[in-house]
Amino acid sequence: MNLLISILQEVSIEEKLKNAPDDSYGIGVFIGSMIPFVVLVILAYVIYRYNKKRLKDE
């Protein structure tokens, strides 16, 4: 089942960039690939601040 899902989700970024209508598509692909990392960093920071504040209050 996981093999089937991974095959269906396989994305070729190079192929998409070759068939893109203009150059701004590449900027969108870059931003879209950075969003998960930015969200993870923000989430880690929020958890860090929460735990730091909680330990300080004890």
C-alpha positions in Angstrom: 0.0 0.0 0.0 2.8 2.4 0.9 4.5 1.6 -2.4 1.4 2.5 -4.3 1.0 5.8 -2.5 4.7 6.7 -3.1 4.4 6.0 -6.8 1.3 8.1 -7.1 2.9 11.0 -5.2 6.2 10.9 -7.1 6.7 14.4 -8.5 9.3 15.5 -11.0 10.1 19.1 -10.3 12.5 19.3 -13.3 9.7 18.1 -15.6 7.3 20.7 -14.1 9.8 23.5 -14.6 10.4 22.5 -18.2 6.7 22.6 -19.0 6.1 25.8 -17.0 4.4 28.6 -18.8 6.8 31.3 -17.5 9.7 31.9 -15.1 7.6 32.8 -12.1 6.5 29.2 -11.8 10.0 28.4 -10.5 9.6 30.9 -7.8 6.4 29.3 -6.7 8.0 25.9 -6.6 10.8 27.3 -4.5 8.4 28.9 -2.0 6.3 25.8 -1.9 9.3 23.6 -1.1 10.4 26.0 1.7 7.0 26.3 3.5 7.2 22.9 5.4 10.6 23.8 6.8 9.5 27.3 7.9 6.4 25.8 9.6 8.5 23.2 11.4 10.9 25.9 12.6 8.1 28.1 13.9 6.5 25.1 15.6 9.8 24.2 17.3 10.2 27.7 18.5 6.7 27.9 19.9 7.2 24.6 21.8 10.6 25.9 23.1 9.1 29.1 24.4 6.2 27.3 26.0 8.4 24.9 27.8 10.9 27.6 28.9 8.1 29.7 30.3 6.5 26.7 32.0 9.8 25.8 33.7 10.4 29.4 34.8 7.0 29.5 36.5 7.6 26.4 38.6 
